[in-house]
Each structure stands twice: as C-alpha cells, then as structure tokens.
Amino acid sequence: MNPIIAILKENNVSDAQIKDVFETLTQNPLAAMATISQLGLPQEQLQQVMAEVMQNPSLIKDAVDELGLDFSKVEAAKSQIQQ
C-alpha cells in the first residue's frame, strides 16, 4: 500500500476523504495541502505526509493509480508546483 495512504488510514481517515485529498491534489496542489492539514493528523505524521507529497511525485502517481484516478491531472498539477 502507498505510504501516504497508509498514514492516512492509520489515522482513521475515511476512504472517501483519502480519495478527496488525491482528487484535490491532482487539481490544485496548494489546496490539497490545506485539505491534508485539516484531517487532524498528529503533527509528526502531518509533516511526513506533506514531505512525501512535495518530494516524491512517484508516490502520488502510485496513490492515484491505486485509487483509480486520472494521472494526467497529476502531471498538470506538478507543473503548477514547479512554476
């Protein structure tokens, strides 16, 4: 299982919320950060998730694939982050 999804599930984040986070991440990465911070994760795990999201785009692709979302939107979001 994707480590980002695993951390979210460990903290009782519902499947629907997880899917919402990754849908938001594919459309607007900055909004996704706000969404993630509102999930009530302990600070240490919140920092870990944020670091994974920012530093390891392949994990995002893996999670998007695992959740059955559209990866082309992730590529567009990634280009927004890099600008």
C-alpha positions as CSV (number, residue, x, y, z in Angstrom):
1,M,0.0,0.0,0.0
2,N,1.1,3.5,-0.8
3,P,2.8,5.1,2.3
4,I,0.8,8.3,2.1
5,I,-2.5,6.3,2.0
6,A,-1.2,4.0,4.8
7,I,-0.5,7.0,7.1
8,L,-4.0,8.4,6.4
9,K,-5.6,5.1,7.1
10,E,-3.6,4.7,10.3
11,N,-5.2,7.9,11.5
12,N,-8.8,6.7,10.6
13,V,-9.1,8.9,7.6
14,S,-12.0,7.5,5.6
15,D,-11.6,6.1,2.0
16,A,-13.8,9.0,0.8
17,Q,-11.6,11.6,2.5
18,I,-8.5,9.9,1.0
19,K,-9.9,10.0,-2.4
20,D,-10.9,13.7,-2.0
21,V,-7.4,14.5,-0.9
22,F,-5.9,13.0,-4.0
23,E,-8.6,14.4,-6.3
24,T,-7.8,17.9,-4.8
25,L,-4.1,17.1,-5.2
26,T,-4.5,16.4,-8.9
27,Q,-6.4,19.6,-9.4
28,N,-4.8,22.1,-7.1
29,P,-1.8,21.0,-5.0
30,L,-1.8,24.1,-2.8
31,A,-5.5,23.4,-1.8
32,A,-4.6,19.8,-1.2
33,M,-2.0,20.9,1.4
34,A,-4.8,22.8,3.2
35,T,-7.1,19.8,3.0
36,I,-4.4,17.4,4.3
37,S,-3.7,19.8,7.3
38,Q,-7.4,19.7,8.2
39,L,-7.5,15.9,8.6
40,G,-6.4,16.0,12.2
41,L,-3.2,14.1,11.8
42,P,-0.6,14.2,14.6
43,Q,2.0,16.9,13.8
44,E,4.8,14.4,13.1
45,Q,2.7,12.4,10.7
46,L,1.3,15.5,9.1
47,Q,4.9,16.7,8.3
48,Q,5.7,13.2,7.0
49,V,2.7,13.3,4.6
50,M,3.5,16.8,3.5
51,A,7.1,15.9,2.8
52,E,6.1,12.8,0.8
53,V,3.7,14.8,-1.3
54,M,6.2,17.5,-2.1
55,Q,9.3,15.4,-2.5
56,N,8.1,12.2,-4.1
57,P,5.8,12.6,-7.0
58,S,6.0,8.9,-7.9
59,L,4.1,8.2,-4.6
60,I,1.4,10.5,-5.8
61,K,1.2,8.6,-9.1
62,D,1.1,5.3,-7.2
63,A,-1.7,6.6,-5.0
64,V,-3.6,8.0,-7.9
65,D,-3.3,4.6,-9.7
66,E,-4.3,2.7,-6.6
67,L,-7.4,4.9,-6.2
68,G,-8.3,4.8,-9.8
69,L,-7.9,8.5,-10.5
70,D,-6.7,10.3,-13.6
71,F,-2.9,10.7,-13.6
72,S,-2.8,13.3,-16.4
73,K,-4.3,15.7,-13.9
74,V,-1.3,15.0,-11.6
75,E,1.1,15.9,-14.3
76,A,-0.7,19.3,-14.8
77,A,-0.7,19.8,-11.0
78,K,3.1,19.0,-10.9
79,S,3.8,21.7,-13.5
80,Q,1.8,24.2,-11.4
81,I,4.0,23.4,-8.4
82,Q,7.2,23.9,-10.4
83,Q,6.2,27.4,-11.7
